């Protein structure tokens, strides 16, 4: 297999951030950032986008993203200036490709005459050729051995903290880190949805999200229900959130918790409502999922339930406000296949057994209580 080295495009090193920070490009006024995927994928990219904004303060930043990204950025204050929705394209945005729509998209993007295009979307097998079709003067990103080269690239190795990976890419464009993790704020005027429960509305709010893209990352329903019941008995209002596909999961938790202080809002919130609910929580409990990463970016204490491998790629860096419970399972409970071999080329067995089922409810509950009792002074504006 080809042994990759970093490609610096002839530039000299100007300093060190997560990795080398190279000389900035000249006369950059329009930057495109490619990042498809879901909610968490965008949150992981925000620190790199913030670094680019600081390095090129006069430049406008266009995110080439997905509808959920557009909704999130409309509901928050962020370093992104505009969002252009990606067309369906293999390996970039799943869906039925339409050659005419793709060509129209690239023609419009080339017309914008981007000075810099930044690839933060995986190892580049599909995303690097996509990025090159934008026609930008300069390109940076990650690259696996079989991916097209860009002007400056970082070798893509699966096990790396995703926000730090993105910051390493930003460093190739001459951008020093501003934050190591995402920071977002609710957009002005967002109203928190009413939570109708039998209390006075003063009790602390615990928000739970039981979903995850990969079913193996999900803590079992029974564990969430037990936790919700314990929190409700301890004086919390408990809300279970999720999208439309997670309504049944959330309903089961609310039903099994058997408390008037536990209810599901899954499938009922738009993005603004989700941001507002999370921002008002005393603590958020979730699997390795978009809502957990969003809560962290909003400055809300979180308790995350992670498979050990995902801790490397996606867990919070600090522990003052963010607690991690990791499962150290390394083999599928059904067939025994090694689940630590992950990525594009790794085998994936057909079983969806939870890899985090051994995380104890008692331990998660104690962290919820601890975080809810922690009060830190607000940051200066």
ZAKESE-348101 format. One line per 4 residues: number of its first residue (from 1); for each residue x, y, z of N, C-alpha, C. Coordinates in steps of 0.05 Angstrom, whole numbers, plus 5000, padded with zeros to 4 digits. Each point is the difference from the previous one (the first is absolute). Layout:
! ZAKESE-348101
NUM> X Y Z X Y Z X Y Z; ...
END
This chain:
! ZAKESE-348101
1> 5017 4976 5000 4983 5024 5000 5018 5025 5000; 4991 5020 4986 5016 5025 4998 5002 5012 5028; 5024 5009 5007 5004 5013 5025 4997 5030 4996; 4979 5012 5010 4996 5029 4995 5017 5017 5017
5> 5008 5022 4989 5012 5022 5016 4984 5025 4995; 5003 5019 5018 4985 5025 4996 5010 5014 4975; 4982 5013 4986 5007 5015 4976 4997 5030 5006; 5021 5014 4998 5000 5028 5009 4999 5020 4976
9> 5001 4990 4976 4998 5018 4977 5023 5020 4998; 5023 4993 5010 5023 5017 4999 5000 5022 5021; 4980 5001 5017 4999 5021 5020 5018 4995 5024; 5009 5021 5013 5015 4997 5024 4982 5000 5024
13> 5010 4988 5022 4985 5000 5025 5001 5028 5013; 4977 5010 5008 4999 5026 5014 4998 4996 5030; 4991 4977 5009 4997 4995 5029 4988 4972 5004; 4991 4995 5024 4988 4974 5007 4974 5004 5015
17> 4980 4985 4991 4974 5000 5014 4995 4971 5008; 4979 4987 4990 4997 4972 5004 5022 4985 4984; 5006 5010 4977 5022 4990 4984 5015 5025 4989; 5015 4997 4979 5014 5023 4988 4979 5021 4991
21> 5006 5025 5006 4985 5022 4988 5018 5013 4979; 4990 4999 4975 5016 5009 4977 4994 5029 4994; 5015 5011 4982 4996 5027 4991 4972 5004 4989; 4988 5022 5005 4973 5006 4990 5002 5004 4970
25> 4977 4995 4987 4997 5007 4972 4995 5029 4997; 5008 5012 4978 4996 5028 4995 4974 5006 4987; 4989 5024 5006 4976 5011 4986 4976 4980 5002; 4994 4991 5024 4978 4981 5003 4976 5016 5010
29> 4979 5001 4984 4975 5014 5008 4976 4982 4999; 5002 4976 4988 4977 4982 4998 5010 4972 5007; 4989 4988 5021 5008 4973 5009 4976 4982 4999; 5004 4976 4989 4980 4979 5000 5009 4978 5019
33> 4982 4990 5017 5006 4978 5018 4981 4977 4993; 5011 4977 4993 4984 4976 4994 4997 4982 5024; 4975 4998 5010 4995 4982 5023 4971 4990 4998; 4996 4976 4989 4973 4989 5000 4994 4986 5026
37> 4980 4983 5000 4993 4984 5024 4979 5012 5017; 5000 4993 5025 4979 5007 5019 5009 5023 5019; 4984 5002 5021 5004 5022 5019 5027 4999 5013; 5008 4977 5010 5026 4998 5013 5023 5006 4981
41> 4998 4992 4975 5021 5004 4980 5006 5030 4997; 4979 5016 5000 5004 5029 4998 5012 5011 5025; 4990 4991 5023 5011 5010 5026 5030 4995 5001; 5009 4976 4990 5028 4994 5000 5016 5019 4983
45> 4988 5011 4979 5014 5018 4981 5001 5029 5010; 4984 5007 5019 4998 5028 5008 5026 5012 5010; 5016 4985 5016 5026 5012 5009 5018 5007 4977; 5001 4983 4979 5016 5006 4977 4990 5025 4985
49> 4973 5002 4998 4988 5023 4986 5006 5025 5016; 4999 4999 5026 5007 5023 5017 5029 5008 4996; 5017 4980 4998 5029 5006 4995 5004 5014 4973; 4986 4990 4979 5002 5012 4974 4989 5029 5000
53> 4978 5004 5015 4989 5028 5002 5020 5018 5013; 5014 4991 5021 5020 5016 5014 5024 5006 4982; 5008 4980 4984 5024 5003 4983 4994 5018 4976; 4975 4999 4990 4992 5016 4977 4975 5016 5007
57> 5003 5020 5017 4976 5014 5011 4984 5015 4979; 5012 5007 4977 4985 5014 4979 4986 4981 4981; 5005 4974 5003 4989 4981 4981 4972 4991 5009; 4983 4994 4980 4974 4987 5006 5003 4970 4999
61> 4987 4986 5018 5002 4971 5001 4973 4988 4992; 5001 4983 4980 4977 4986 4990 5002 4971 5007; 4981 4989 5016 5000 4972 5006 4985 4985 4978; 5012 4980 4989 4986 4982 4982 4991 4977 5017
65> 4975 5000 5008 4989 4982 5019 4973 4989 4993; 4986 4991 5021 4974 4987 4997 4977 5017 5012; 4976 4992 4994 4977 5016 5012 5001 5002 5030; 5008 4979 5014 5001 5001 5029 5021 5020 5009
69> 5022 5003 4985 5020 5020 5006 4989 5028 4996; 4985 5004 4979 4987 5026 4995 4981 5007 5023; 4985 4981 5009 4981 5005 5022 5015 5007 5026; 5022 4985 5006 5015 5006 5024 5012 5027 4999
73> 5012 5008 4978 5013 5026 4999 4981 5023 5000; 4975 4995 4991 4979 5020 5002 4991 5004 5029; 5004 4980 5017 4991 5001 5027 5022 5008 5020; 5024 5005 4990 5023 5006 5017 5017 5022 4989
77> 5017 5011 5017 5020 5019 4991 5026 4984 4995; 5011 5003 4975 5022 4983 4993 5019 5016 4982; 5024 4988 4993 5018 5014 4982 4994 4997 4971; 4978 4985 4993 4993 4995 4972 4984 5024 4990
81> 5006 5009 4976 4986 5022 4988 4976 4991 4983; 5002 4978 4986 4977 4990 4985 5003 4969 4997; 4978 4987 4993 4999 4972 4995 4990 4995 4972; 5015 4984 4985 4990 4990 4974 4995 4970 5003
85> 4976 4991 4993 4992 4972 5004 5014 4983 4978; 5013 4979 5009 5013 4982 4982 4980 4985 4983; 5006 4995 4975 4983 4981 4985 5006 4972 5008; 4983 4981 4993 5005 4972 5006 5024 4992 4983
89> 5020 4988 5014 5024 4991 4986 5012 4977 5016; 5009 4980 4987 5011 4976 5014 5023 5008 5018; 4998 4990 5025 5021 5005 5020 5001 5028 5011; 4982 5018 4991 4999 5027 5010 4973 5006 5013
93> 4979 4995 4985 4973 5002 5011 4983 4977 4988; 4993 4980 5017 4986 4977 4990 4973 5007 4987; 4994 4987 4979 4975 5004 4986 5003 4995 4970; 4978 5003 4986 5001 4995 4971 5013 5022 4985
97> 5023 4994 4988 5015 5020 4985 4985 5008 4974; 5002 5025 4994 4990 5010 4975 5022 5016 4986; 5010 4990 4978 5023 5012 4986 4996 5029 4993; 4976 5007 4992 4994 5027 4993 5001 5019 5024
101> 4988 4990 5022 5001 5016 5025 5028 5004 5010; 5016 4979 4998 5028 5002 5009 5015 5020 4983; 4997 4999 4974 5014 5019 4982 4991 5029 5005; 4974 5003 5005 4990 5027 5007 5012 5011 5025
105> 5002 4982 5020 5013 5008 5026 5028 5008 4996; 5016 4984 4986 5028 5006 4996 5004 5026 4983; 4983 5003 4981 5002 5025 4983 4995 5024 5017; 4980 4999 5018 4994 5022 5018 5023 5005 5019
109> 5012 4978 5011 5022 5003 5019 5025 5012 4986; 5006 4991 4976 5023 5011 4986 4996 5029 4994; 4975 5008 4996 4994 5028 4995 5005 5018 5024; 5001 4988 5023 5006 5015 5025 5030 5006 5003
113> 5016 4986 4985 5029 5004 5000 5012 4999 5028; 4996 4978 5013 5011 4996 5027 5031 5002 4999; 5011 5014 5020 5029 5001 5002 5011 4976 5014; 4984 4988 5019 5010 4978 5016 4976 4981 5004
117> 5005 4974 4995 4980 4979 5006 5012 4981 5020; 4986 4994 5021 5009 4984 5022 4983 4975 5003; 5013 4976 4998 4986 4975 5001 5002 4989 5029; 4977 4999 5014 4998 4989 5027 4981 4976 5000
121> 4998 4986 4977 4980 4979 4997 5014 4973 4995; 5011 4988 5021 5011 4974 4998 5027 4999 4986; 5007 4976 4990 5026 4995 4990 5005 5009 4971; 4980 5010 4987 5004 5012 4973 4995 4982 4976
125> 4993 4975 5005 4996 4982 4977 4980 5012 4980; 4978 5010 5011 4980 5013 4984 5001 5030 5003; 5007 5010 5024 4997 5028 5005 5023 5017 4988; 5024 4988 4996 5021 5016 4987 4994 5005 4970
129> 4992 4980 4984 4992 5007 4973 4976 5020 4999; 4982 4997 5019 4977 5019 5001 5011 5028 5005; 5018 5003 5019 5012 5026 5007 5014 5012 4977; 5015 4984 4985 5016 5010 4978 4982 5011 4978
133> 4976 4990 4997 4981 5010 4980 4989 5028 5006; 5006 5010 5024 4991 5027 5007 5017 5021 4986; 5024 4993 4992 5017 5018 4985 5013 5021 5018; 5004 4995 5026 5012 5019 5017 5030 5004 4994
137> 5011 5023 5006 5029 5005 4995 5017 4983 5018; 4991 4995 5025 5016 4984 5019 4982 4979 5012; 5011 4976 5006 4985 4979 5013 5016 4987 5022; 4986 4993 5022 5013 4986 5022 4980 4979 5011
141> 5010 4979 5012 4982 4980 5011 5015 4975 5009; 4985 4979 5006 5011 4974 5008 5001 4982 4976; 5017 4979 5002 5003 4982 4978 5008 4972 5009; 4985 4980 4990 5009 4972 5003 5018 4993 4976
145> 5011 4976 5001 5019 4993 4979 4988 4999 4973; 4974 4994 4998 4987 4998 4974 4984 5024 4992; 5004 5023 5014 4985 5024 4994 5017 5019 4983; 4986 5017 4985 5014 5020 4983 5014 5020 5018
149> 5023 5010 4991 5016 5019 5015 4987 5028 4997; 5003 5015 5021 4994 5029 5000 5026 5015 5002; 4999 5026 5001 5024 5016 5001 5015 4995 5026; 4986 4998 5022 5012 4993 5026 4981 4980 5014
153> 5011 4978 5010 4984 4979 5012 5012 4989 5025; 4982 4991 5018 5008 4985 5024 4992 4970 4995; 5018 4981 5006 4992 4972 4998 4976 4994 5017; 4980 4986 4989 4976 4993 5015 5004 4973 5013
157> 5000 4999 5027 5001 4976 5016 4975 5000 5017; 4985 4978 5000 4973 5001 5012 5000 5009 5029; 5016 4988 5017 4999 5007 5028 5014 5026 5006; 4986 5022 4998 5009 5027 5008 4976 5016 5008
161> 5003 5016 5021 4978 5017 5009 4991 5018 4977; 4974 4999 4993 4991 5013 4976 5003 5030 5000; 4994 5015 5022 5005 5029 4999 5030 5006 4997; 5017 4983 5012 5029 5005 4998 5009 4993 4972
165> 4988 4980 4987 5007 4994 4972 4994 5024 4983; 4976 5011 5003 4992 5023 4984 5019 5024 5006; 5008 5004 5025 5018 5022 5006 5027 4996 4987; 5009 4974 4998 5025 4995 4987 4999 5008 4970
169> 4977 4995 4988 4995 5008 4972 5001 5031 4998; 4986 5013 5018 5000 5029 5000 5028 5012 5003; 5017 4986 5015 5028 5008 5003 5015 5001 4974; 4993 4981 4982 5012 5000 4973 4994 5025 4984
173> 4977 5013 5007 4992 5025 4987 5011 5024 5015; 5017 4996 5020 5011 5022 5015 4984 5009 5023; 4981 4984 5010 4981 5008 5021 5008 4987 5026; 5007 5017 5020 5006 4990 5027 4973 4994 5015
177> 4999 4980 5017 4976 4995 5016 4991 5024 5016; 4974 5004 5001 4988 5020 5018 4987 4985 5023; 4985 4979 4994 4988 4982 5020 5006 4972 4992; 5004 4982 5019 5004 4972 4994 4974 4985 4995
181> 4978 5011 5010 4974 4988 4997 4980 5022 4992; 4978 4991 4989 4980 5019 4989 4988 5017 5022; 4995 5025 4993 4984 5018 5017 4979 5013 4983; 4975 4996 5008 4977 5011 4987 4982 5014 5021
185> 4984 5019 4991 4981 5013 5017 4973 5001 4986; 4978 4997 5016 4974 5002 4987 4996 5027 4986; 4987 4999 4978 4994 5025 4986 4981 5017 5017; 5002 5026 4999 4982 5018 5015 4971 4994 4994
189> 4984 5000 5021 4971 4997 4997 4990 4971 4999; 5017 4980 5003 4990 4973 5002 4985 4995 5025; 4976 4990 4997 4983 4994 5023 5000 4971 5007; 5004 4993 5025 5001 4972 5008 4971 4989 5000
193> 4996 4977 4987 4973 4988 5000 4991 4994 5029; 4974 5003 5004 4989 4994 5027 5002 4971 5006; 5007 4993 5024 5002 4972 5009 4977 4997 5021; 4978 4989 4991 4976 4997 5017 5003 4977 5019
197> 5005 5006 5025 5003 4979 5020 4987 5009 5026; 4996 4981 5018 4987 5006 5025 5021 5012 5020; 5010 5023 4994 5018 5014 5018 4998 5030 4995; 5016 5015 5015 4999 5029 4997 5019 5011 4979
201> 5013 4983 4986 5019 5009 4979 5026 5010 5010; 5005 4998 5027 5025 5009 5012 5020 4977 5002; 4990 4975 5001 5018 4977 5003 5020 4999 4977; 5024 4990 5006 5021 4998 4979 4991 4982 4977
205> 5009 5006 4976 4992 4984 4977 5022 4982 4991; 4994 4974 4998 5019 4980 4990 4990 4992 4972; 5017 5003 4980 4992 4992 4973 5015 4974 4992; 4985 4982 4988 5012 4974 4992 4996 4995 4971
209> 5021 4991 4986 4997 4992 4972 5010 4971 4997; 4981 4982 4994 5007 4971 4999 5009 4990 4973; 5001 5017 4980 5006 4991 4973 5030 5001 4994; 5007 4989 4977 5026 5001 4988 4998 4989 4972
213> 5016 5010 4981 4999 4990 4973 5005 4970 4999; 5020 4991 5014 5006 4972 5001 4987 4988 5025; 4982 4980 4996 4985 4989 5023 5019 4988 5021; 5023 4993 4993 5019 4988 5020 5009 5021 5020
217> 4997 5025 4994 5008 5021 5018 4978 5008 5020; 4977 4986 4999 4977 5008 5016 5000 4985 5027; 4998 5015 5021 4995 4989 5027 4971 4988 4999; 4996 4977 5012 4973 4988 4998 4978 5017 5012
221> 4976 4997 4988 4976 5016 5009 4996 4996 5030; 5002 4976 5010 4996 4995 5028 5018 5016 5018; 5025 5004 4992 5019 5015 5016 4991 5030 5000; 4993 5010 4977 4991 5028 5000 4975 5004 5017
225> 4982 4981 4998 4975 5002 5016 5006 4999 5030; 5018 4983 5008 5007 4999 5028 5013 5026 5009; 5017 5011 4983 5013 5025 5007 4979 5023 5001; 4982 5001 4981 4979 5021 5000 4983 4998 5025
229> 4993 4976 5008 4984 4996 5024 5014 5010 5025; 5026 4993 5002 5016 5009 5023 5003 5030 5001; 5004 5013 4977 5003 5029 4998 4974 5013 5008; 4977 4989 4990 4974 5012 5007 4995 4998 5030
233> 5007 4978 5012 4996 4996 5029 5017 5019 5016; 5022 5009 4987 5019 5018 5014 4993 5029 4995; 4978 5006 4987 4991 5027 4996 5005 5013 4973; 5010 4985 4981 5005 5010 4973 4974 4998 4983
237> 4998 5019 4982 4982 4996 4977 5017 4986 4978; 4990 4980 4988 5015 4984 4980 4986 5001 4973; 5015 5009 4980 4989 5000 4973 5017 4983 4982; 4988 4983 4985 5014 4982 4981 4996 5012 4972
241> 5022 5005 4986 4999 5013 4974 5010 4980 4978; 4994 5007 4975 5008 4984 4978 4985 5009 4975; 5008 4990 4977 4986 5006 4975 4977 4981 4996; 4986 5003 4977 4977 4984 4995 5005 4970 5001
245> 5024 4991 4991 5006 4972 5000 5005 4989 5028; 5003 5018 5020 5006 4991 5027 4976 5003 5019; 4977 5006 4989 4976 5004 5016 4993 4975 5017; 5000 4977 4987 4993 4976 5014 5019 4994 5023
249> 5026 5004 4994 5021 4996 5020 4995 5018 5025; 4995 5025 4994 4995 5019 5022 4974 4994 5015; 4979 4992 4985 4974 4994 5013 5003 4976 5019; 5016 4980 4992 5005 4977 5018 5013 5009 5026
253> 5019 5018 4998 5014 5009 5024 4981 5015 5018; 4984 5018 4989 4981 5015 5016 4979 4981 5013; 4991 4980 4985 4981 4981 5011 5012 4983 5022; 5024 4990 4996 5012 4982 5020 5009 5016 5025
257> 5006 5026 4997 5007 5016 5023 4977 5004 5018; 4975 5000 4989 4975 5001 5016 5000 5023 5020; 5006 5024 4990 4999 5024 5017 4988 5023 4985; 4985 5016 5014 4988 5024 4987 5021 5021 4995
261> 5024 4996 5011 5022 5019 4996 5018 4992 4977; 4992 4980 4985 5015 4991 4976 4982 5001 4976; 5009 5013 4979 4984 5000 4976 5018 5000 4975; 4989 4992 4978 5015 5000 4975 4991 5023 4982
265> 5020 5013 4989 4996 5021 4979 5011 4991 4973; 5008 4975 4998 5012 4990 4975 4981 5003 4977; 5010 5011 4978 4984 5004 4976 4983 5025 5000; 5001 5016 5022 4983 5023 5002 5015 5027 4998
269> 5027 4998 5002 5016 5025 5001 5013 5006 4973; 5000 5025 4991 5017 5008 4978 5027 5006 5012; 5019 5008 4983 5027 5003 5009 5002 5023 5021; 4985 5021 4996 5000 5022 5019 4990 4990 5027
273> 4979 4983 5000 4989 4989 5025 5020 4982 5014; 5015 4984 4985 5020 4983 5011 5023 5016 5013; 5009 5021 4986 5021 5017 5010 4991 5013 5026; 4975 5010 5000 4990 5014 5024 4997 4981 5024
277> 4990 4975 4995 4996 4981 5021 5028 4992 5012; 5019 4994 4983 5026 4993 5009 5013 5022 5016; 4998 5025 4990 5013 5023 5013 4989 5004 5028; 4975 4991 5005 4988 5005 5026 5003 4976 5019
281> 5015 4980 4993 5002 4976 5016 5022 5003 5022; 4995 4987 5022 5020 4998 5021 5021 4979 4993; 4992 4980 4985 5018 4979 4991 4987 4985 4976; 5016 4991 4982 4990 4984 4977 5014 4973 5001
285> 4984 4979 4998 5011 4972 4999 4994 4989 4973; 5021 4989 4987 4996 4990 4973 5022 4981 4992; 4994 4985 4979 5021 4984 4988 5018 5018 4984; 5019 4988 4986 5017 5015 4981 4982 5008 4977
289> 4989 5024 5001 4979 5009 4981 5001 5030 4996; 4987 5009 4978 5000 5029 4994 4989 5017 5022; 4977 4994 5013 4991 5017 5022 5019 5002 5023; 5015 4979 5006 5020 5002 5022 5022 5020 4992
293> 5010 4997 4976 5021 5018 4990 4990 5029 4999; 4975 5004 4992 4988 5026 4999 4997 5012 5028; 4991 4984 5019 4998 5010 5027 5027 5009 5011; 5021 4985 4995 5026 5008 5008 5008 5026 4988
297> 4995 5003 4974 5007 5025 4986 4985 5024 5012; 4976 4995 5010 4984 5022 5012 5008 5006 5029; 5020 4985 5010 5010 5005 5027 4984 4986 5022; 4984 4979 4992 4983 4986 5019 5015 4975 5011
301> 4999 4995 5026 5013 4975 5010 4988 4975 4988; 5017 4981 4993 4991 4975 4988 5011 4976 5014; 4985 4978 4998 5010 4974 5008 4998 4982 4975; 5022 4992 4989 5000 4985 4975 5006 4971 5004
305> 4985 4983 4986 5003 4971 5001 5013 4991 4974; 5025 4991 5001 5016 4995 4977 5011 4972 4999; 5002 4989 4976 5017 4977 4995 5029 5011 5000; 5018 4984 5011 5028 5010 5005 5012 5012 4974
309> 4996 4987 4977 5012 5010 4976 4990 5028 4993; 4975 5005 5005 4988 5026 4994 5009 5022 5019; 5010 4992 5024 5012 5020 5018 5023 5014 4986; 5016 4985 4986 5024 5011 4986 4991 5021 4980
313> 4979 4994 4985 4992 5017 4978 4981 5023 5007; 4984 4996 5022 4978 5018 5003 4994 5010 5028; 5014 4991 5020 4993 5007 5028 5010 5028 5006; 4987 5012 5020 5009 5026 5010 5028 4998 5011
317> 5016 5022 4998 5027 4999 5009 5002 5004 5031; 4982 5017 5011 5001 5006 5028 4981 4984 5016; 5003 5000 5027 4983 4985 5018 4986 5017 5021; 5005 5026 5001 4987 5017 5019 4970 5000 4995
321> 4992 5003 4974 4972 5002 4993 4991 4977 4983; 5018 4982 4992 4992 4978 4982 5012 4974 5010; 4982 4981 5007 5008 4975 5011 4997 4978 4978; 5018 4981 5001 5000 4979 4980 4998 4973 5013
325> 4981 4983 4991 4999 4973 5009 5005 4982 4975; 5023 4986 5001 5009 4985 4977 4996 4970 5004; 4991 4987 4980 4999 4971 4999 5024 4990 4986; 5013 4979 5011 5025 4990 4988 4996 4974 4984
329> 4976 4996 4991 4994 4976 4983 5016 5003 4974; 5013 4979 4992 5016 5000 4975 4991 4980 4980; 4980 4983 5007 4990 4980 4981 4970 5000 5000; 4988 4995 4977 4971 4998 4998 4989 4979 5018
333> 4981 5006 5017 4989 4980 5019 4988 4976 4986; 4991 5003 4975 4987 4978 4986 5019 4982 4985; 5019 5012 4985 5018 4984 4983 5029 5002 5007; 5008 5018 5018 5027 5002 5008 5019 5015 4982
337> 4990 5012 4978 5018 5015 4982 5012 5023 5015; 5025 5007 4993 5014 5022 5012 4988 5027 4991; 4987 5014 5019 4986 5025 4993 5019 5024 5001; 5025 4995 5008 5019 5023 5000 5010 5007 4972
341> 4996 4981 4981 5009 5005 4973 4977 5015 4986; 5003 5026 4997 4978 5016 4990 5010 5017 4977; 4981 5013 4986 5007 5017 4978 4989 4989 4974; 5007 5012 4978 4988 4993 4974 5004 4971 4992
345> 5023 4989 5006 5007 4974 4989 4996 4977 5021; 4993 5006 5024 4998 4980 5021 4975 4983 4997; 5001 4975 5006 4975 4983 4999 4980 5009 5021; 4975 4999 4994 4978 5007 5019 4981 4977 5000
349> 4999 4987 5023 4981 4977 5002 4971 5010 5000; 4981 4983 4996 4972 5009 4998 4986 5005 5027; 5014 4996 5022 4987 5002 5026 5001 5028 5011; 4979 5008 5014 4997 5027 5011 4999 4999 5030
353> 5012 4980 5013 5000 4999 5029 5013 5025 5011; 4989 5010 5022 5012 5023 5013 5028 4994 5010; 5019 5017 4994 5027 4997 5011 5004 5015 5026; 4979 5014 5009 5002 5017 5024 4981 4991 5022
357> 4989 4976 4997 4979 4991 5019 5011 4996 5028; 5026 4997 5003 5012 4995 5027 5004 5025 5016; 4995 5023 4989 5002 5025 5015 4978 5001 5021; 5008 5004 5025 4982 4998 5023 4983 5026 5003
361> 4974 4996 5005 4982 5022 5005 5009 5016 5024; 5008 4987 5021 5008 5014 5025 5022 5020 4994; 5020 4992 4984 5022 5018 4995 4992 5025 4983; 4983 4996 4981 4990 5022 4984 4983 5019 5017
365> 4983 4988 5017 4983 5016 5018 5016 5018 5018; 5022 4989 5012 5016 5016 5018 5013 5024 4985; 5007 4996 4975 5012 5022 4985 4979 5021 4993; 4975 4992 4995 4979 5019 4995 4996 5017 5025
369> 4998 4988 5023 4997 5015 5025 5023 5019 5004; 5024 4990 4996 5024 5017 5004 5000 5024 4982; 4995 4996 4974 5000 5022 4981 4978 5020 5005; 4977 4990 5007 4977 5018 5005 5005 5018 5024
373> 5017 4991 5018 5007 5015 5025 5023 5019 4995; 5013 4998 4977 5023 5017 4994 4991 5026 4988; 5008 5022 5012 4994 5026 4989 5025 5015 4995; 5005 5008 4976 5023 5016 4992 4991 5028 4992
377> 5016 5020 5006 4992 5027 4991 4999 5002 4970; 4981 5015 4990 4997 5003 4970 5025 5014 4989; 5006 4993 4974 5022 5014 4987 4993 5029 4995; 5021 5016 5000 4995 5028 4993 4992 5002 4970
381> 4983 5019 4994 4991 5003 4972 5024 5010 4983
END
